[in-house]
Amino acid sequence: MPSPLIWKPDMATKTLSRASKPVPDVASVPAGGTGAEVEVETGTGTETETGTGTGTDAGAAAPGRVKMIRSQKLRFPIDRAVLRPRIRKSLRANGYERKETDAVLRIVKATDTVIELGAGIGYMSTLMAVRCGATVHAFEGNPGLIDYIRRVHAANGATRATVHHALIGAQAGEVDFYVRKNILASSMTPLADKPHLAVEKVETRAAHAVFDALRPTVLVCDIEGAEAHLIPLLPLEGLRAAVIELHPQWIGQAGVKTVFDAFAAAGLTYCPQASEAKVVTFLRGPAR
């Protein structure tokens, strides 16, 4: 189980649902600065539009070209080191993180400041910043994902979203992070069957200091089973809402109870209207 002092970063191995047959990768088009053309994949075909793509994406046909997938009115650069086939398929079908997407679109408002724990590929932070208009601080421990998250934010003009390459825990410090050839397999755990290429130090920030500085009104959390350890450490009293993906296969019924008890103690109660299966929402007031 994860240490009670830190949470395991999101490996972006999310549950994929409602996926349809993927369309072939599209030919890329030149991309420069703001206003460059980017060709966008959708679930039903491709379209070319004016965008803000910059730089070179892994998997593109040639340097200086950008290929993107459109999902939930957002755009995601096709970097095959990050967007594995199942993720690309789910994005095209608008099925990626569908339950969590439904919850945040219902709950998060433009006046909110959101702390997201487990930023993954930058999908949720971009969704909340662009479609909800919220100010979002996304925390991710995996060093191989930080640049991609920033590219997603830039591609969508998500100026209200900030990614922090750090974990949140009981106290400030550092942890070892094992970097593997498969970026999404990188973790804080050494694995005999998955050798690592390098070990990097990742910053851990004290939870109370982070919450005092950012003063969040909403918490969004998908940290792959560490929620039962971390959430009781967080100062939840200032939140008006939280959207949590539970992982009962790892934390068990006792861990689920721990999460519910922590929110109840802070005055937030379960909202069934904005919850579905393992994605649960807690509110101080009625859902939108």
C-alpha positions as CSV (number, residue, x, y, z in Angstrom):
1,M,0.0,0.0,0.0
2,P,1.2,3.6,-0.5
3,S,2.9,5.4,2.3
4,P,0.5,7.3,4.6
5,L,2.7,10.4,4.1
6,I,2.5,10.6,0.3
7,W,0.2,9.6,-2.5
8,K,1.2,7.6,-5.6
9,P,1.1,9.8,-8.7
10,D,-1.4,9.1,-11.3
11,M,0.1,6.8,-14.0
12,A,-2.6,7.9,-16.4
13,T,-3.8,4.2,-16.6
14,K,-7.4,5.4,-16.3
15,T,-10.5,3.4,-16.8
16,L,-11.5,3.6,-20.4
17,S,-15.2,3.4,-21.3
18,R,-17.6,3.8,-24.2
19,A,-14.8,3.5,-26.7
20,S,-15.5,3.1,-30.4
21,K,-13.4,1.9,-33.3
22,P,-10.5,4.4,-33.7
23,V,-10.0,6.3,-36.9
24,P,-6.6,6.0,-38.6
25,D,-4.0,8.6,-37.5
26,V,-4.3,11.7,-39.7
27,A,-1.6,13.3,-41.7
28,S,-0.1,16.2,-39.8
29,V,0.1,19.7,-41.1
30,P,2.7,22.4,-40.4
31,A,2.4,24.2,-37.1
32,G,4.1,27.3,-35.9
33,G,3.0,29.7,-33.2
34,T,-0.4,30.9,-32.4
35,G,-2.8,30.5,-35.3
36,A,-1.0,27.6,-36.8
37,E,-3.1,24.9,-38.5
38,V,-3.5,21.6,-36.8
39,E,-5.3,18.6,-38.1
40,V,-7.6,17.2,-35.5
41,E,-8.9,13.6,-35.1
42,T,-12.4,13.1,-34.0
43,G,-14.5,10.0,-33.4
44,T,-16.0,10.3,-36.9
45,G,-13.2,11.7,-39.0
46,T,-10.8,14.6,-39.2
47,E,-11.0,18.4,-39.5
48,T,-8.5,21.1,-40.0
49,E,-8.8,24.2,-37.8
50,T,-6.8,27.2,-36.7
51,G,-5.1,26.4,-33.4
52,T,-2.2,27.2,-31.1
53,G,-0.1,24.1,-31.7
54,T,3.6,24.6,-31.2
55,G,6.7,22.5,-31.4
56,T,7.1,18.8,-32.4
57,D,5.0,16.0,-31.0
58,A,6.4,12.4,-30.7
59,G,4.7,10.3,-33.3
60,A,4.3,13.2,-35.8
61,A,5.2,12.7,-39.4
62,A,8.0,15.3,-39.4
63,P,9.6,18.0,-37.3
64,G,7.5,21.1,-36.9
65,R,4.2,19.3,-37.5
66,V,1.4,18.7,-35.0
67,K,-1.3,16.0,-34.9
68,M,-4.1,16.2,-32.4
69,I,-7.2,14.3,-31.2
70,R,-10.3,16.3,-30.4
71,S,-12.2,15.1,-27.3
72,Q,-14.9,16.8,-25.3
73,K,-14.3,20.0,-27.3
74,L,-10.6,19.9,-26.3
75,R,-7.4,19.0,-28.2
76,F,-4.7,16.6,-27.3
77,P,-1.3,16.4,-29.1
78,I,-0.7,12.8,-30.4
79,D,2.4,11.8,-28.5
80,R,2.5,8.0,-28.6
81,A,4.9,7.8,-25.7
82,V,2.1,9.2,-23.5
83,L,-1.2,8.5,-25.3
84,R,-1.2,4.7,-25.6
85,P,-3.6,3.1,-28.1
86,R,-6.4,2.5,-25.6
87,I,-6.2,6.1,-24.4
88,R,-6.3,7.5,-28.0
89,K,-9.3,5.3,-28.8
90,S,-11.2,6.4,-25.7
91,L,-10.4,10.1,-26.3
92,R,-11.7,9.8,-29.9
93,A,-14.9,8.3,-28.6
94,N,-15.4,11.0,-25.9
95,G,-15.2,8.2,-23.4
96,Y,-12.0,9.0,-21.5
97,E,-12.7,9.5,-17.8
98,R,-16.4,9.8,-18.7
99,K,-17.8,9.4,-15.1
100,E,-15.4,12.0,-13.7
101,T,-16.0,14.3,-16.7
102,D,-19.8,14.2,-16.0
103,A,-19.2,15.0,-12.3
104,V,-16.9,18.0,-12.8
105,L,-19.0,19.5,-15.5
106,R,-21.9,19.4,-13.2
107,I,-20.1,20.6,-10.0
108,V,-17.2,22.9,-10.9
109,K,-17.9,26.6,-11.5
110,A,-16.0,29.5,-13.0
111,T,-15.6,31.0,-9.5
112,D,-13.9,27.9,-8.1
113,T,-10.2,27.3,-7.4
114,V,-9.6,23.6,-7.9
115,I,-6.7,21.4,-6.6
116,E,-6.4,18.3,-8.7
117,L,-4.3,15.4,-7.3
118,G,-3.1,13.1,-10.1
119,A,-3.0,15.2,-13.2
120,G,-2.3,12.3,-15.6
121,I,-2.3,13.5,-19.2
122,G,-3.7,16.9,-18.3
123,Y,-7.2,16.0,-19.4
124,M,-9.2,16.9,-16.3
125,S,-7.3,20.1,-15.5
126,T,-7.8,21.3,-19.1
127,L,-11.5,20.4,-19.0
128,M,-12.1,22.3,-15.8
129,A,-10.1,25.4,-16.9
130,V,-11.5,25.6,-20.4
131,R,-15.1,24.4,-20.1
132,C,-15.8,25.3,-16.5
133,G,-13.7,28.4,-16.4
134,A,-12.2,27.5,-13.1
135,T,-8.7,28.2,-11.8
136,V,-7.0,24.8,-11.5
137,H,-3.8,23.7,-9.8
138,A,-2.9,20.2,-11.0
139,F,-0.3,18.1,-9.0
140,E,1.5,15.3,-10.8
141,G,4.5,13.3,-9.6
142,N,5.5,11.5,-12.8
143,P,8.3,13.6,-14.5
144,G,7.5,12.0,-17.8
145,L,4.1,13.6,-18.0
146,I,4.8,17.2,-17.0
147,D,5.9,18.5,-20.4
148,Y,2.9,16.8,-22.1
149,I,0.4,18.3,-19.6
150,R,1.9,21.8,-20.3
151,R,1.5,21.1,-24.1
152,V,-2.2,20.1,-23.6
153,H,-2.8,23.3,-21.6
154,A,-1.1,25.4,-24.3
155,A,-3.0,23.6,-27.2
156,N,-6.3,24.5,-25.5
157,G,-5.4,28.0,-24.3
158,A,-5.9,26.8,-20.7
159,T,-4.3,29.8,-19.1
160,R,-6.2,29.2,-15.9
161,A,-4.6,25.8,-15.4
162,T,-1.2,25.3,-13.7
163,V,0.7,22.0,-13.4
164,H,2.9,21.4,-10.3
165,H,5.5,18.7,-10.6
166,A,5.1,17.7,-6.9
167,L,3.2,15.4,-4.6
168,I,1.2,16.5,-1.5
169,G,1.8,14.8,1.8
170,A,1.8,15.4,5.5
171,Q,5.2,17.3,5.4
172,A,7.6,18.7,2.8
173,G,10.4,16.6,1.5
174,E,11.4,14.4,-1.5
175,V,10.7,10.9,-2.7
176,D,12.4,8.7,-5.2
177,F,10.6,8.2,-8.5
178,Y,11.6,5.3,-10.8
179,V,11.6,6.3,-14.5
180,R,10.9,3.6,-17.0
181,K,11.0,3.4,-20.8
182,N,7.2,3.2,-20.7
183,I,6.4,6.6,-19.2
184,L,3.1,5.4,-17.9
185,A,4.8,2.5,-16.0
186,S,7.0,4.9,-14.1
187,S,6.3,5.0,-10.4
188,M,7.6,5.4,-6.9
189,T,8.0,1.7,-6.5
190,P,11.0,-0.3,-7.7
191,L,9.8,-3.3,-9.7
192,A,11.9,-6.4,-10.5
193,D,9.9,-7.2,-13.6
194,K,9.9,-3.6,-14.9
195,P,13.5,-2.2,-14.7
196,H,13.9,1.5,-14.5
197,L,16.2,3.7,-16.5
198,A,16.8,6.3,-13.8
199,V,15.8,7.5,-10.4
200,E,14.6,11.1,-10.0
201,K,13.8,13.0,-6.9
202,V,10.2,14.4,-6.7
203,E,9.2,17.2,-4.4
204,T,6.6,16.6,-1.7
205,R,4.7,19.6,-0.4
206,A,3.1,19.9,2.9
207,A,-0.7,19.6,2.5
208,H,-1.6,22.4,5.0
209,A,0.8,24.8,3.4
210,V,-0.5,24.1,-0.1
211,F,-4.1,24.5,0.9
212,D,-3.4,27.7,2.9
213,A,-1.6,29.2,-0.1
214,L,-4.1,28.2,-2.8
215,R,-7.3,28.3,-0.8
216,P,-9.2,25.7,-3.0
217,T,-12.9,25.4,-3.1
218,V,-13.0,22.1,-4.9
219,L,-10.8,19.0,-4.7
220,V,-10.6,16.5,-7.6
221,C,-8.6,13.4,-6.8
222,D,-7.7,10.3,-8.8
223,I,-4.5,8.9,-7.2
224,E,-4.8,5.2,-8.0
225,G,-5.5,3.8,-4.5
226,A,-3.7,6.3,-2.2
227,E,-6.9,8.2,-1.5
228,A,-7.6,6.4,1.8
229,H,-4.2,7.5,3.1
230,L,-4.0,11.0,1.8
231,I,-7.5,12.4,2.2
232,P,-7.6,12.2,6.0
233,L,-4.4,14.3,6.0
234,L,-5.9,17.2,4.0
235,P,-7.5,20.3,5.5
236,L,-10.9,19.8,3.8
237,E,-12.9,22.3,5.9
238,G,-12.6,25.1,3.2
239,L,-13.9,23.0,0.4
240,R,-17.5,23.4,-1.0
241,A,-17.2,20.2,-3.1
242,A,-14.9,17.2,-4.0
243,V,-14.9,14.7,-6.8
244,I,-13.0,11.5,-5.9
245,E,-12.4,8.4,-7.9
246,L,-12.3,5.5,-5.4
247,H,-10.2,2.3,-6.0
248,P,-11.9,-0.2,-3.7
249,Q,-10.0,-3.0,-5.4
250,W,-6.9,-1.7,-3.6
251,I,-8.2,0.2,-0.5
252,G,-11.0,-2.2,0.4
253,Q,-14.3,-1.4,2.1
254,A,-12.3,0.0,5.1
255,G,-10.5,2.5,2.8
256,V,-13.8,3.6,1.3
257,K,-15.2,4.2,4.8
258,T,-12.1,6.2,5.7
259,V,-12.6,8.5,2.7
260,F,-16.3,9.0,3.5
261,D,-15.6,9.6,7.2
262,A,-13.0,12.3,6.4
263,F,-15.4,14.3,4.3
264,A,-18.2,13.9,6.8
265,A,-16.0,15.2,9.6
266,A,-15.3,18.2,7.4
267,G,-19.0,18.9,6.8
268,L,-19.3,17.5,3.3
269,T,-21.8,14.8,2.4
270,Y,-22.2,12.3,-0.4
271,C,-24.1,13.7,-3.4
272,P,-25.7,10.7,-5.4
273,Q,-26.9,13.0,-8.2
274,A,-23.3,13.8,-9.2
275,S,-21.8,10.4,-8.4
276,E,-21.6,7.2,-10.5
277,A,-20.0,3.9,-9.4
278,K,-16.5,4.5,-8.1
279,V,-16.6,8.3,-8.9
280,V,-18.1,9.9,-5.8
281,T,-19.0,13.6,-5.2
282,F,-19.2,15.3,-1.8
283,L,-21.0,18.7,-1.4
284,R,-21.8,21.3,1.3
285,G,-24.8,22.3,-0.7
286,P,-27.1,21.0,-3.5
287,A,-25.7,19.9,-6.8
288,R,-26.1,22.3,-9.8
